[in-house]
């Protein structure tokens, strides 16, 4: 891959005559926004599933603690289950945490900059018009928004994937415990 010279980079990108290049940027921004929503929906489903698991656990907690008095394996199971649950829930909540990326240039498309960097509404409208009527500043700001949204999307997906990973460990641990308990009950009868 060859390095582009500064002159090549500053030229307006060449697009097919039938395509509106701005639409491509907006398409990417909307696509990334939808991926962010999807990761947050998955994190919400993980948290809902934990609501069901905790309900089940608390319904049978008296029996588990009675059983645990005679069998240390049950305590080990409960501690591991609790640790996996806490880690999984932590990553689900991290997925919902807002991520503001403010290490970039001011943008007429970022809500934080709109309010704090452009003064009043008239100053903002002038800057929006300036950016929107010239290709290079428009492409730069839209490209930066694509980059920032991609970064946020990647972080949210990493968090939700870790949450699901620990949830799967929890479910596997639950199956092992049920199998252990069934075998133990069968051998005692």
LOVEX-983485 format. One record per residue: residue in three letters; x, y, z of N, C-alpha, C, CB in turn. Coordinates in nm, 2 decimals. Glycine has a CB too. Example, Ala and Ser with C-alpha at 12.3 -4.5 7.8 and 13.67 -1.06 7.14 Angstrom:
residues 2
   res       nX       nY       nZ      caX      caY      caZ       cX       cY       cZ      cbX      cbY      cbZ
   ala     1.32    -0.57     0.78     1.23    -0.45     0.78     1.32    -0.33     0.78     1.13    -0.45     0.90
   ser     1.28    -0.22     0.71     1.37    -0.11     0.71     1.29     0.00     0.79     1.41    -0.06     0.57
END
This chain:
residues 189
   res       nX       nY       nZ      caX      caY      caZ       cX       cY       cZ      cbX      cbY      cbZ
   unk     0.09    -0.12     0.00     0.00     0.00     0.00     0.09     0.12     0.00    -0.10     0.00     0.12
   unk     0.07     0.21    -0.09     0.15     0.33    -0.10     0.09     0.45    -0.02     0.17     0.37    -0.25
   unk     0.19     0.53     0.02     0.15     0.65     0.10     0.10     0.75     0.00     0.26     0.70     0.18
   unk    -0.01     0.82     0.04    -0.06     0.93    -0.05     0.01     1.05    -0.01    -0.22     0.95    -0.03
   unk     0.04     1.13    -0.11     0.11     1.26    -0.08     0.00     1.36    -0.03     0.18     1.31    -0.21
   unk     0.05     1.46     0.03    -0.04     1.56     0.09    -0.13     1.62    -0.02     0.05     1.68     0.16
   unk    -0.07     1.64    -0.14    -0.15     1.70    -0.25    -0.26     1.61    -0.29    -0.06     1.73    -0.37
   unk    -0.23     1.48    -0.30    -0.34     1.38    -0.33    -0.45     1.38    -0.23    -0.28     1.24    -0.35
   unk    -0.41     1.39    -0.10    -0.51     1.38     0.00    -0.60     1.50     0.00    -0.44     1.37     0.14
   unk    -0.55     1.62    -0.03    -0.63     1.74    -0.03    -0.72     1.75    -0.15    -0.53     1.86    -0.02
   unk    -0.70     1.67    -0.25    -0.79     1.68    -0.37    -0.93     1.62    -0.33    -0.73     1.60    -0.49
   unk    -1.03     1.67    -0.39    -1.16     1.62    -0.37    -1.17     1.48    -0.42    -1.27     1.71    -0.44
   unk    -1.23     1.39    -0.35    -1.23     1.25    -0.39    -1.32     1.24    -0.52    -1.29     1.16    -0.28
   unk    -1.28     1.14    -0.60    -1.35     1.12    -0.73    -1.46     1.01    -0.70    -1.25     1.07    -0.84
   unk    -1.58     1.04    -0.74    -1.69     0.95    -0.73    -1.76     0.94    -0.86    -1.79     1.00    -0.62
   unk    -1.84     0.83    -0.87    -1.92     0.81    -0.99    -2.02     0.93    -1.00    -2.00     0.68    -0.99
   unk    -2.05     0.97    -1.12    -2.14     1.08    -1.14    -2.28     1.06    -1.08    -2.15     1.12    -1.29
   unk    -2.32     0.94    -1.08    -2.46     0.91    -1.03    -2.47     0.90    -0.88    -2.51     0.79    -1.10
   unk    -2.36     0.90    -0.81    -2.36     0.88    -0.67    -2.34     1.01    -0.60    -2.25     0.78    -0.62
   unk    -2.41     1.03    -0.49    -2.39     1.15    -0.41    -2.30     1.10    -0.29    -2.53     1.21    -0.35
   unk    -2.18     1.15    -0.29    -2.08     1.10    -0.19    -2.12     1.13    -0.05    -1.94     1.17    -0.22
   unk    -2.20     1.24    -0.03    -2.24     1.27     0.11    -2.34     1.16     0.16    -2.32     1.41     0.11
   unk    -2.42     1.11     0.07    -2.51     1.00     0.10    -2.43     0.88     0.15    -2.60     0.96    -0.01
   unk    -2.32     0.85     0.10    -2.23     0.74     0.14    -2.19     0.76     0.29    -2.11     0.72     0.05
   unk    -2.15     0.88     0.32    -2.11     0.91     0.46    -2.23     0.89     0.55    -2.06     1.05     0.47
   unk    -2.34     0.95     0.51    -2.46     0.94     0.60    -2.51     0.79     0.61    -2.58     1.02     0.55
   unk    -2.49     0.71     0.51    -2.53     0.57     0.51    -2.44     0.50     0.62    -2.51     0.51     0.37
   unk    -2.31     0.53     0.61    -2.22     0.47     0.71    -2.25     0.51     0.85    -2.08     0.50     0.68
   unk    -2.28     0.64     0.87    -2.32     0.69     1.01    -2.44     0.62     1.06    -2.34     0.84     1.00
   unk    -2.54     0.61     0.97    -2.67     0.54     1.01    -2.65     0.39     1.04    -2.77     0.56     0.90
   unk    -2.56     0.33     0.95    -2.53     0.19     0.97    -2.46     0.17     1.11    -2.44     0.14     0.86
   unk    -2.37     0.25     1.14    -2.30     0.24     1.27    -2.39     0.27     1.39    -2.18     0.33     1.27
   unk    -2.48     0.36     1.37    -2.58     0.39     1.47    -2.67     0.27     1.50    -2.67     0.51     1.43
   unk    -2.71     0.20     1.39    -2.79     0.08     1.40    -2.71    -0.03     1.47    -2.84     0.03     1.27
   unk    -2.58    -0.04     1.45    -2.50    -0.14     1.52    -2.49    -0.11     1.67    -2.36    -0.15     1.45
   unk    -2.48     0.02     1.70    -2.48     0.06     1.84    -2.61     0.02     1.91    -2.45     0.21     1.85
   unk    -2.72     0.05     1.84    -2.85     0.01     1.90    -2.85    -0.14     1.92    -2.96     0.05     1.80
   unk    -2.80    -0.22     1.82    -2.81    -0.37     1.83    -2.73    -0.41     1.95    -2.76    -0.43     1.70
   unk    -2.61    -0.35     1.97    -2.53    -0.40     2.09    -2.60    -0.36     2.22    -2.39    -0.33     2.08
   unk    -2.67    -0.25     2.22    -2.74    -0.21     2.35    -2.86    -0.30     2.37    -2.78    -0.06     2.34
   unk    -2.93    -0.34     2.26    -3.04    -0.44     2.28    -2.99    -0.57     2.33    -3.11    -0.46     2.14
   unk    -2.87    -0.62     2.28    -2.82    -0.74     2.33    -2.78    -0.73     2.47    -2.69    -0.78     2.24
   unk    -2.72    -0.62     2.51    -2.68    -0.60     2.65    -2.81    -0.60     2.74    -2.60    -0.47     2.67
   unk    -2.92    -0.54     2.69    -3.04    -0.54     2.76    -3.10    -0.68     2.78    -3.14    -0.45     2.69
   unk    -3.09    -0.76     2.67    -3.14    -0.90     2.68    -3.06    -0.98     2.78    -3.13    -0.96     2.54
   unk    -2.93    -0.96     2.79    -2.84    -1.02     2.89    -2.89    -0.99     3.03    -2.69    -0.99     2.87
   unk    -2.91    -0.86     3.05    -2.96    -0.81     3.18    -3.09    -0.87     3.22    -2.96    -0.66     3.19
   unk    -3.18    -0.88     3.12    -3.31    -0.94     3.14    -3.30    -1.09     3.18    -3.40    -0.93     3.02
   unk    -3.21    -1.16     3.11    -3.19    -1.30     3.14    -3.14    -1.32     3.28    -3.09    -1.36     3.04
   unk    -3.05    -1.23     3.32    -3.00    -1.23     3.46    -3.11    -1.21     3.56    -2.89    -1.13     3.48
   unk    -3.21    -1.13     3.52    -3.32    -1.11     3.61    -3.39    -1.24     3.63    -3.42    -1.00     3.55
   unk    -3.41    -1.32     3.53    -3.47    -1.45     3.54    -3.39    -1.54     3.62    -3.50    -1.51     3.40
   unk    -3.26    -1.54     3.60    -3.17    -1.63     3.67    -3.16    -1.60     3.82    -3.02    -1.62     3.61
   unk    -3.16    -1.47     3.85    -3.16    -1.43     3.99    -3.29    -1.47     4.06    -3.13    -1.28     4.01
   unk    -3.40    -1.45     3.99    -3.53    -1.49     4.05    -3.53    -1.64     4.08    -3.64    -1.46     3.95
   unk    -3.48    -1.72     3.98    -3.47    -1.87     4.00    -3.37    -1.90     4.12    -3.42    -1.94     3.87
   unk    -3.26    -1.83     4.13    -3.16    -1.86     4.23    -3.22    -1.83     4.37    -3.04    -1.77     4.21
   unk    -3.29    -1.71     4.38    -3.35    -1.67     4.51    -3.46    -1.76     4.55    -3.39    -1.53     4.51
   unk    -3.54    -1.82     4.46    -3.64    -1.91     4.49    -3.59    -2.03     4.55    -3.73    -1.94     4.37
   unk    -3.47    -2.08     4.51    -3.42    -2.20     4.56    -3.30    -2.18     4.65    -3.38    -2.29     4.45
   unk    -3.28    -2.06     4.70    -3.16    -2.03     4.78    -3.16    -2.10     4.91    -3.15    -1.88     4.81
   unk    -3.27    -2.12     4.98    -3.28    -2.19     5.10    -3.23    -2.34     5.08    -3.42    -2.19     5.16
   unk    -3.28    -2.40     4.98    -3.24    -2.53     4.95    -3.09    -2.54     4.91    -3.32    -2.59     4.83
   unk    -3.04    -2.44     4.84    -2.90    -2.44     4.80    -2.81    -2.43     4.92    -2.87    -2.33     4.70
   unk    -2.85    -2.34     5.01    -2.76    -2.32     5.13    -2.77    -2.45     5.23    -2.81    -2.20     5.21
   unk    -2.89    -2.51     5.23    -2.90    -2.63     5.31    -2.81    -2.74     5.25    -3.05    -2.68     5.32
   unk    -2.82    -2.75     5.12    -2.74    -2.85     5.05    -2.59    -2.82     5.06    -2.77    -2.86     4.90
   unk    -2.55    -2.69     5.06    -2.41    -2.65     5.06    -2.35    -2.68     5.20    -2.40    -2.50     5.04
   unk    -2.43    -2.69     5.30    -2.38    -2.72     5.43    -2.31    -2.86     5.43    -2.49    -2.72     5.54
   unk    -2.37    -2.95     5.35    -2.31    -3.09     5.35    -2.22    -3.11     5.23    -2.43    -3.19     5.34
   unk    -2.21    -3.02     5.14    -2.13    -3.04     5.02    -2.06    -2.91     4.98    -2.22    -3.09     4.90
   unk    -1.93    -2.90     5.00    -1.85    -2.78     4.96    -1.86    -2.75     4.81    -1.71    -2.79     5.01
   unk    -1.88    -2.85     4.73    -1.89    -2.82     4.58    -2.00    -2.72     4.55    -1.92    -2.95     4.51
   unk    -2.11    -2.72     4.63    -2.22    -2.63     4.61    -2.17    -2.48     4.64    -2.34    -2.66     4.70
   unk    -2.09    -2.47     4.74    -2.04    -2.33     4.77    -1.95    -2.29     4.66    -1.96    -2.34     4.90
   unk    -1.86    -2.38     4.61    -1.77    -2.34     4.49    -1.86    -2.30     4.37    -1.68    -2.46     4.46
   unk    -1.97    -2.38     4.35    -2.06    -2.34     4.24    -2.11    -2.20     4.26    -2.17    -2.44     4.23
   unk    -2.17    -2.17     4.38    -2.23    -2.04     4.40    -2.13    -1.93     4.39    -2.29    -2.04     4.54
   unk    -2.01    -1.95     4.44    -1.91    -1.84     4.43    -1.87    -1.82     4.28    -1.78    -1.88     4.51
   unk    -1.85    -1.92     4.20    -1.82    -1.91     4.06    -1.94    -1.84     3.99    -1.78    -2.04     4.00
   unk    -2.06    -1.89     4.02    -2.17    -1.84     3.95    -2.19    -1.69     3.98    -2.30    -1.91     4.00
   unk    -2.16    -1.65     4.11    -2.17    -1.51     4.14    -2.06    -1.43     4.07    -2.16    -1.49     4.30
   unk    -1.94    -1.47     4.07    -1.83    -1.40     4.00    -1.86    -1.38     3.85    -1.70    -1.48     4.02
   unk    -1.90    -1.49     3.78    -1.94    -1.48     3.64    -2.05    -1.39     3.62    -1.97    -1.62     3.58
   unk    -2.15    -1.39     3.71    -2.27    -1.30     3.69    -2.22    -1.15     3.71    -2.37    -1.33     3.80
   unk    -2.14    -1.12     3.81    -2.10    -0.99     3.83    -2.02    -0.93     3.71    -2.01    -0.98     3.96
   unk    -1.93    -1.02     3.66    -1.85    -0.97     3.54    -1.94    -0.95     3.42    -1.74    -1.08     3.51
   unk    -2.03    -1.04     3.40    -2.12    -1.03     3.28    -2.20    -0.91     3.29    -2.20    -1.16     3.27
   unk    -2.26    -0.88     3.41    -2.35    -0.77     3.43    -2.26    -0.64     3.41    -2.41    -0.77     3.57
   unk    -2.14    -0.64     3.47    -2.05    -0.52     3.45    -2.03    -0.49     3.31    -1.92    -0.55     3.52
   unk    -2.00    -0.58     3.22    -1.98    -0.55     3.08    -2.11    -0.51     3.01    -1.92    -0.68     3.01
   unk    -2.23    -0.57     3.05    -2.35    -0.52     3.00    -2.38    -0.37     3.03    -2.47    -0.60     3.05
   unk    -2.35    -0.33     3.15    -2.37    -0.19     3.19    -2.27    -0.10     3.12    -2.35    -0.18     3.34
   unk    -2.15    -0.15     3.10    -2.05    -0.08     3.02    -2.09    -0.05     2.88    -1.91    -0.15     3.02
   unk    -2.17    -0.14     2.82    -2.22    -0.12     2.69    -2.32     0.00     2.69    -2.29    -0.25     2.64
   unk    -2.39     0.02     2.80    -2.49     0.13     2.80    -2.43     0.26     2.84    -2.60     0.10     2.90
   unk    -2.30     0.26     2.88    -2.24     0.39     2.92    -2.22     0.48     2.80    -2.11     0.36     3.00
   unk    -2.26     0.60     2.81    -2.23     0.69     2.69    -2.08     0.71     2.67    -2.30     0.83     2.72
   unk    -2.04     0.71     2.55    -1.90     0.73     2.52    -1.89     0.86     2.43    -1.84     0.61     2.44
   unk    -1.84     0.96     2.49    -1.82     1.09     2.42    -1.67     1.10     2.38    -1.86     1.21     2.51
   unk    -1.65     1.11     2.25    -1.52     1.12     2.19    -1.49     1.27     2.16    -1.50     1.03     2.06
   unk    -1.42     1.34     2.24    -1.40     1.48     2.22    -1.25     1.51     2.19    -1.44     1.56     2.35
   unk    -1.18     1.42     2.15    -1.04     1.44     2.12    -1.02     1.48     1.97    -0.95     1.32     2.15
   unk    -1.12     1.52     1.90    -1.12     1.55     1.76    -1.15     1.70     1.74    -1.22     1.46     1.68
   unk    -1.14     1.74     1.61    -1.18     1.88     1.58    -1.32     1.90     1.60    -1.14     1.91     1.43
   unk    -1.36     2.03     1.62    -1.50     2.07     1.64    -1.58     2.02     1.51    -1.52     2.22     1.66
   unk    -1.70     1.98     1.54    -1.78     1.93     1.43    -1.92     1.99     1.43    -1.79     1.78     1.43
   unk    -1.97     2.03     1.32    -2.11     2.08     1.31    -2.21     1.97     1.33    -2.13     2.16     1.18
   unk    -2.17     1.85     1.33    -2.26     1.73     1.34    -2.26     1.67     1.48    -2.22     1.63     1.24
   unk    -2.17     1.71     1.57    -2.16     1.65     1.70    -2.24     1.74     1.80    -2.02     1.63     1.74
   unk    -2.34     1.69     1.87    -2.42     1.77     1.96    -2.34     1.84     2.06    -2.52     1.68     2.02
   unk    -2.24     1.78     2.12    -2.16     1.85     2.22    -2.09     1.98     2.17    -2.05     1.76     2.27
   unk    -2.03     1.97     2.05    -1.97     2.08     1.98    -2.07     2.19     1.94    -1.89     2.04     1.86
   unk    -2.19     2.15     1.90    -2.29     2.24     1.85    -2.32     2.34     1.96    -2.42     2.17     1.81
   unk    -2.34     2.29     2.08    -2.38     2.37     2.20    -2.26     2.45     2.26    -2.44     2.29     2.30
   unk    -2.14     2.39     2.27    -2.04     2.46     2.34    -1.94     2.53     2.25    -1.97     2.36     2.43
   unk    -1.93     2.50     2.13    -1.82     2.56     2.04    -1.87     2.67     1.95    -1.76     2.45     1.97
   unk    -2.00     2.68     1.92    -2.04     2.77     1.81    -2.12     2.89     1.86    -2.12     2.69     1.71
   unk    -2.11     2.92     1.99    -2.18     3.03     2.04    -2.33     3.02     2.03    -2.14     3.16     1.97
   unk    -2.40     3.12     1.97    -2.54     3.12     1.95    -2.59     3.05     1.82    -2.59     3.26     1.95
   unk    -2.71     3.04     1.80    -2.77     2.97     1.69    -2.73     3.03     1.56    -2.92     2.97     1.70
   unk    -2.71     3.16     1.55    -2.67     3.23     1.43    -2.53     3.19     1.39    -2.69     3.38     1.44
   unk    -2.44     3.19     1.49    -2.30     3.15     1.46    -2.30     3.00     1.41    -2.21     3.16     1.59
   unk    -2.38     2.92     1.48    -2.38     2.78     1.43    -2.43     2.76     1.29    -2.47     2.69     1.53
   unk    -2.54     2.83     1.26    -2.60     2.82     1.13    -2.50     2.87     1.02    -2.73     2.91     1.12
   unk    -2.42     2.97     1.05    -2.32     3.02     0.96    -2.21     2.91     0.93    -2.26     3.15     1.01
   unk    -2.17     2.85     1.04    -2.06     2.75     1.03    -2.12     2.63     0.96    -2.01     2.71     1.17
   unk    -2.24     2.59     0.99    -2.30     2.47     0.92    -2.32     2.50     0.77    -2.45     2.45     0.98
   unk    -2.35     2.62     0.74    -2.36     2.66     0.59    -2.22     2.66     0.53    -2.43     2.80     0.58
   unk    -2.12     2.71     0.60    -1.99     2.71     0.54    -1.94     2.57     0.52    -1.89     2.78     0.64
   unk    -1.96     2.48     0.62    -1.91     2.34     0.60    -1.99     2.27     0.49    -1.92     2.27     0.73
   unk    -2.12     2.29     0.49    -2.21     2.22     0.40    -2.20     2.26     0.25    -2.35     2.24     0.44
   unk    -2.14     2.38     0.23    -2.13     2.42     0.09    -2.00     2.40     0.03    -2.16     2.57     0.08
   unk    -1.90     2.35     0.10    -1.77     2.32     0.05    -1.74     2.17     0.07    -1.66     2.41     0.12
   unk    -1.69     2.11    -0.03    -1.67     1.96    -0.03    -1.57     1.92     0.08    -1.63     1.91    -0.16
   unk    -1.45     1.97     0.08    -1.35     1.93     0.17    -1.39     1.93     0.31    -1.22     2.00     0.14
   unk    -1.43     2.05     0.37    -1.47     2.05     0.51    -1.59     1.95     0.54    -1.51     2.19     0.55
   unk    -1.68     1.94     0.44    -1.80     1.85     0.46    -1.75     1.71     0.47    -1.90     1.87     0.35
   unk    -1.66     1.67     0.38    -1.61     1.53     0.38    -1.53     1.50     0.50    -1.53     1.50     0.25
   unk    -1.45     1.60     0.54    -1.36     1.58     0.66    -1.45     1.56     0.78    -1.27     1.70     0.68
   unk    -1.55     1.64     0.80    -1.63     1.63     0.92    -1.72     1.51     0.92    -1.72     1.76     0.94
   unk    -1.77     1.47     0.81    -1.85     1.35     0.80    -1.76     1.23     0.82    -1.93     1.34     0.66
   unk    -1.65     1.23     0.76    -1.55     1.12     0.77    -1.51     1.10     0.92    -1.43     1.14     0.69
   unk    -1.49     1.21     0.99    -1.46     1.21     1.13    -1.57     1.15     1.21    -1.42     1.35     1.18
   unk    -1.69     1.18     1.18    -1.81     1.13     1.25    -1.82     0.98     1.22    -1.94     1.19     1.20
   unk    -1.79     0.93     1.10    -1.79     0.79     1.07    -1.68     0.72     1.16    -1.76     0.76     0.92
   unk    -1.56     0.78     1.16    -1.46     0.72     1.24    -1.49     0.71     1.39    -1.33     0.80     1.23
   unk    -1.54     0.82     1.45    -1.58     0.82     1.59    -1.69     0.72     1.62    -1.63     0.97     1.63
   unk    -1.79     0.72     1.53    -1.90     0.62     1.55    -1.85     0.48     1.54    -2.01     0.64     1.46
   unk    -1.76     0.45     1.45    -1.70     0.32     1.44    -1.62     0.28     1.57    -1.61     0.31     1.32
   unk    -1.55     0.37     1.62    -1.48     0.35     1.75    -1.57     0.32     1.86    -1.39     0.47     1.78
   unk    -1.68     0.39     1.87    -1.78     0.37     1.97    -1.85     0.23     1.95    -1.89     0.48     1.97
   unk    -1.88     0.20     1.83    -1.94     0.07     1.79    -1.85    -0.04     1.83    -1.98     0.06     1.64
   unk    -1.73    -0.04     1.80    -1.63    -0.14     1.83    -1.62    -0.16     1.99    -1.49    -0.11     1.78
   unk    -1.62    -0.06     2.06    -1.61    -0.07     2.21    -1.74    -0.13     2.26    -1.59     0.07     2.27
   unk    -1.85    -0.09     2.22    -1.98    -0.14     2.27    -1.99    -0.29     2.23    -2.10    -0.07     2.21
   unk    -1.95    -0.33     2.11    -1.96    -0.47     2.07    -1.86    -0.56     2.15    -1.93    -0.49     1.92
   unk    -1.74    -0.50     2.18    -1.65    -0.57     2.27    -1.71    -0.60     2.40    -1.52    -0.49     2.28
   unk    -1.77    -0.50     2.46    -1.83    -0.51     2.59    -1.95    -0.61     2.59    -1.88    -0.38     2.64
   unk    -2.04    -0.60     2.49    -2.15    -0.70     2.49    -2.10    -0.84     2.46    -2.25    -0.65     2.38
   unk    -2.00    -0.85     2.38    -1.94    -0.99     2.35    -1.88    -1.05     2.48    -1.84    -0.98     2.25
   unk    -1.81    -0.97     2.56    -1.76    -1.02     2.69    -1.88    -1.05     2.78    -1.67    -0.91     2.75
   unk    -1.98    -0.97     2.78    -2.10    -1.00     2.87    -2.16    -1.13     2.83    -2.20    -0.89     2.86
   unk    -2.18    -1.16     2.70    -2.24    -1.28     2.66    -2.14    -1.40     2.68    -2.27    -1.27     2.51
   unk    -2.01    -1.38     2.67    -1.91    -1.48     2.70    -1.93    -1.53     2.84    -1.77    -1.43     2.67
   unk    -1.93    -1.44     2.94    -1.94    -1.47     3.08    -2.08    -1.53     3.11    -1.92    -1.35     3.17
   unk    -2.18    -1.48     3.04    -2.32    -1.54     3.06    -2.31    -1.69     3.01    -2.42    -1.47     2.97
   unk    -2.24    -1.72     2.90    -2.23    -1.86     2.86    -2.16    -1.94     2.95    -2.17    -1.86     2.72
   unk    -2.05    -1.89     3.02    -1.98    -1.96     3.12    -2.08    -1.99     3.24    -1.86    -1.88     3.18
   unk    -2.16    -1.89     3.27    -2.26    -1.91     3.38    -2.36    -2.02     3.34    -2.34    -1.78     3.40
   unk    -2.41    -2.02     3.22    -2.51    -2.13     3.18    -2.44    -2.26     3.18    -2.56    -2.09     3.04
   unk    -2.32    -2.27     3.13    -2.24    -2.40     3.13    -2.22    -2.44     3.27    -2.11    -2.38     3.06
   unk    -2.19    -2.35     3.36    -2.17    -2.39     3.50    -2.30    -2.44     3.56    -2.12    -2.27     3.58
   unk    -2.41    -2.38     3.52    -2.54    -2.42     3.57    -2.57    -2.56     3.53    -2.65    -2.32     3.52
   unk    -2.54    -2.59     3.40    -2.57    -2.73     3.35    -2.48    -2.83     3.42    -2.54    -2.73     3.20
   unk    -2.35    -2.79     3.45    -2.26    -2.88     3.52    -2.32    -2.91     3.66    -2.12    -2.82     3.53
   unk    -2.37    -2.80     3.73    -2.42    -2.82     3.86    -2.55    -2.91     3.86    -2.46    -2.68     3.92
   unk    -2.64    -2.89     3.76    -2.76    -2.97     3.75    -2.72    -3.11     3.73    -2.85    -2.92     3.64
   unk    -2.62    -3.14     3.64    -2.58    -3.28     3.62    -2.52    -3.33     3.75    -2.47    -3.28     3.50
   unk    -2.43    -3.26     3.81    -2.37    -3.30     3.94    -2.48    -3.34     4.04    -2.28    -3.20     3.99
   unk    -2.58    -3.25     4.06    -2.68    -3.27     4.15    -2.77    -3.39     4.12    -2.77    -3.14     4.16
   unk    -2.80    -3.41     3.99    -2.88    -3.52     3.95    -2.80    -3.65     3.97    -2.91    -3.51     3.80
   unk    -2.67    -3.66     3.94    -2.60    -3.78     3.97    -2.59    -3.81     4.12    -2.45    -3.76     3.91
   unk    -2.57    -3.70     4.19    -2.56    -3.72     4.34    -2.69    -3.77     4.40    -2.52    -3.58     4.41
   unk    -2.80    -3.71     4.35    -2.93    -3.76     4.40    -2.96    -3.90     4.36    -3.04    -3.67     4.34
   unk    -2.92    -3.94     4.24    -2.94    -4.08     4.19    -2.85    -4.18     4.27    -2.90    -4.09     4.04
   unk    -2.73    -4.14     4.30    -2.64    -4.23     4.38    -2.69    -4.24     4.53    -2.50    -4.18     4.38
   unk    -2.75    -4.14     4.58    -2.80    -4.14     4.72    -2.93    -4.22     4.73    -2.82    -4.00     4.77
   unk    -3.00    -4.24     4.62    -3.13    -4.31     4.63    -3.12    -4.46     4.61    -3.22    -4.26     4.52
END
